Amino acid sequence: MKDMGDAKALVTNMGEAARAAAVDLATASAERKHAALIGAADAIRTNAEAILAANAQDLDFGRAKGLSDAMMDRLTLDTDRLRGIEDGLRAVAEQRDPVGAVIAEWDRPNGLHIQQVRTPIGVIGVIYESRPNVTADAGALALKSGNAVILRGGSESLHSSQAIHDCMVQGLRQAGLPEAAIQLVPTRDREAVTAMLQAQGLIDVIIPRGGKGLVGLVQREARVPVFAHLEGICHVYVDHDADAAKARRVVLNAKTRRTGICGAAECLLIDSKADPLLRETLIADLLAAGVEVRADGDLAQIAGTVPASPEDFGKEFLDMVIAARLVDGVEGAIAHIRQYGSQHTESILTENDATAARFCAGLDSAILMRNASTQFADGGEFGMGAEIGIATGKMHARGPVGAEQLTSFKYLVTGDGTVRS
C-alpha cells in the first residue's frame, strides 16, 4: 500500500462488505452465531501450534522495534493465553443473545403497547495495539451482538492477529455466516487507521484499545462516534478502617499481577490516620516485589522509596512503578482522584460501610471497587466472557464493553387501528 488513496480504497471495500454482512447478521439466529463461535474456539485449539509460530515472528519484530517489557508482555502468547482465548470464545458463545431482548415495555392509555428492544449497532471498527487476543475478543463480541466488525491490529501483532482471524473465519464459514462479518485490515500501513476514522457511512462506531497516543489520535481525528478510555490511571485508597491482611493482598495484586494492563494500580493513597506500621508494611511489600515506589510527604521517609515528583501523580506507568502519598481520609482520597484520575477504576479498602458508600458516591469513575483489586477491571472477570475495552465516557457504553454494550435499541409500537386525535 503506497498512499492514502490505496488505504481509502481498501477500507471502503471492507466497509461495503461489512455493511452487507451486517444486514445478514441482524437477523441471524442465536444458534448460528453460537455455532460460529464454537467453531472458532475449536479452530484456536486445532491451530495452536501455527498461532504460536506466528506469535514468535511478532515477538522478533517487537524486540527489533525496541518495545518495552510491558508491551512485550501484551504481545506474548503462550499455551495458557491461547487456552484463555479459546475459553473466552466459548464463554461468549454461551451467553444469552442480546439481539431482540426487550429492555422495557409498557402500555399507554391511548391503547398503544410500546417495547424498547435491543438491536445491533451495525459496523464496528476496532483499532488496537499489541494484544493479539483482541482479535478474538472483538470478533466474538461483535458477532454475538449481531454486528460486523473491521479489525486493525497493531503493526507488531500482525502475524498473530492474522492467525487468530483465520480461526474466526473458519467458524463463520462452518456456521454459514458471511466471512465479511469479521475482517482484519491486512496491512501495517498507518494510513488504514486514518481511512477507518474517516469512514462515515461505512463504520458506525470506532473502539480504540491501546495506549494514550493511539486513543488520543482516534479521539482527535475520528469522524464517527468513539467508545474509549484515554488512560487507566487507577487508584487504591487504604482507609484507616482497612483490614491489614486484605489491604496487603489487594495492594500488591493491584500493582504487580500484570503491570501493562489498564486496570493496574498506578497510585496508592493511604489515610493519614492509618496505622503507621500498616503504611510501612504496604510500602515494604511493594519494594520487596521489585516495585519502584515514588513516595510523597511522610511516605518518602520510608527506606527504599524514591521521592515523587508532581508529574508522578496522574501518570499511567504501565510498569513496576507506583506513586504513593498520604491523604486526609476519604475526602482527601476523593479530592485527589478527582484531580488526577482518568475515571477508569478506583478501589477503596475499608471495613466501614459508610466510608465505602461515601467513596462510591463521591467519585464518577466507570468502575468503583471495595476490598478488591483493580486488576478485576475486565469484562471476562465481570462475566461478559470477553471485552473490547473499558469505556470511560458517559454516553452509551461505560465500563467493560461486552456484547450487550455493543447494541443500540429501537422501539416497537403496537396498536389496534389506533389513531391520534
C-alpha angles and dihedrals in degrees: 000000000000110000147008090270091061092047093049091049091050094049092043091055092046091046093051091049090048093051090052090048091048090060090058094042093053089068100029113127121251088241094059093048089048091051092050092053094047089048090052091049090051089050091052089056094044093048098040094119093052092047092052090048090052089048090053088059090052092048090054089051091048093050091049089050090053098240116182121253090255092053091046089053090053090050097047122101125189136165093279094048091048088052087051090054091049092047090048091054091050092047092052090046091057095049121105111269106251096201112104094010113146109238095184139344135189144164125241126215088243089067098257120136111208128196128185106211133186116246134176119268092225118232121013126195117206120192115186144165133228103331107101091187088074086073089067097035095050094041092050096047093045091050093046090053093048096252131131114228138205112203125201110184127192119281090244094057099045098117095044092047092050091051092050092044089055088058092050090052090050089057092049092049094050091050094048094245123138113274089219088069088088115030131173121206101240099212142071090219109128090212087075089065091053090048091053092049090053097044098114112172092023104057118041100193137007123216116192118197116187145060131336093269094056096042093046090051092051094047092049099045107029117114092189127064117283133211106199154129119220098205140357101227096165123184133203115201118197109203124205087248093056121126104245097219093048091046093053093050096045099044093050094046094044091057106031111031091084117346097189098064126093092242094060114117112251100176133039116204118190126191110247087225093057119114107279089223090058091050091053093044094052091050092044091052091054093046091049089054090055098258118147105228113205100198133192131205118342092357089064088068090068111104115254097026124118120226110257123234121216089253092061091073111077092022127128103217099176085194142080090293130104134179117225137187143154119253134192100256127289093321090056090049092050092049092049094048093047089054100042108020130102097215091251113113134336130177131202121201109206143121091212112101095198092051092049091049091051091050092052094044094047097053131062102198117140091245127031120183137189123207091346136106119260086228086082088073090111134111092228090055089048090058095256092120090231141352138219091215146302113284116208098178120103100230122088107324122040130171119000110009108221134157095290092051089055091066132085123196142238134196123246111200121192126191138164103235085311117176131184118243 
